[in-house]
Amino acid sequence: MEPDRPLDVFRLREIEQQLAAKLQVAREQVRAARTDEQRQTARETFERALRCWTDFVAKRIVPEEFLRD
């Protein structure tokens, strides 16, 4: 989602750090998964986090959850 108002560089950096942290947590969940169901859920979470981070970094698409602030 594109923001209606421009975000300053500090807010953009904060968003990037939060998305990177979510990506790291998702990666750890994939590593820690034991059952097939856990692995599948963890992979889906990781793919979603990776897509959000990539969209933000490459296209500056800010996820909806960060626009509510």
Residue pairs with C-beta under 8 A, 6 or more apart in sequence:
1 61
1 62
1 63
1 64
1 67
2 61
2 62
3 62
3 67
4 67
7 15
7 62
12 60
15 56
15 62
15 63
15 66
16 53
16 56
16 57
18 66
19 49
19 52
19 53
19 56
19 63
20 53
22 49
22 52
22 53
23 46
23 49
23 50
23 53
25 49
26 42
26 45
26 46
26 48
26 49
26 50
27 46
29 42
29 45
29 46
30 39
30 42
30 43
30 46
32 42
33 39
33 41
33 42
52 63
55 61
55 63
56 62
56 63
